[in-house]
Amino acid sequence: MRYFDLSNSPEENKKLYRQLSMKYHPDRPQGNQEIMQQIIEEYKEVEKLQKAEGSKQGPERSKGIKKKKPERSQQPEQPFTTGHPEIDKAILDLFKYVTDLLKL
């Protein structure tokens, strides 16, 4: 690899890519289309290799894997509130009544 290092973190390579893009972009005074194309191709390759390496190391290192949701308790959740005390009390009473029926 000419510009990027696989031992760098993806964030470090991204930062380096942005710096090189600012320096060699064709619209910049010292810009160069050929060098910019090489940078783009190498960055895509490094990104692909790092994603493959991350998926081999397990879900804790991979960005695409979602974390497990915590288990829900067996206790029913408190119902929402409306902001009206009388309605809230009626909903809470109904909620308690239904949960007591389900326990039978």
Residue pairs with C-beta under 8 A, 6 or more apart in sequence:
1 42
1 45
1 46
2 38
2 42
3 16
3 20
3 38
3 39
3 42
3 43
4 13
4 16
4 17
4 42
4 43
4 46
5 13
6 46
6 49
6 50
6 53
8 16
10 47
10 50
13 43
13 46
13 47
13 50
17 39
17 43
20 39
21 36
21 39
22 28
23 30
23 31
24 30
24 31
24 32
24 35
24 36
24 39
25 31
25 36
26 32
26 33
26 36
51 62
54 61
54 62
54 63
55 62
55 64
59 65
76 95
76 99
79 91
79 92
79 95
81 88
82 88
82 91
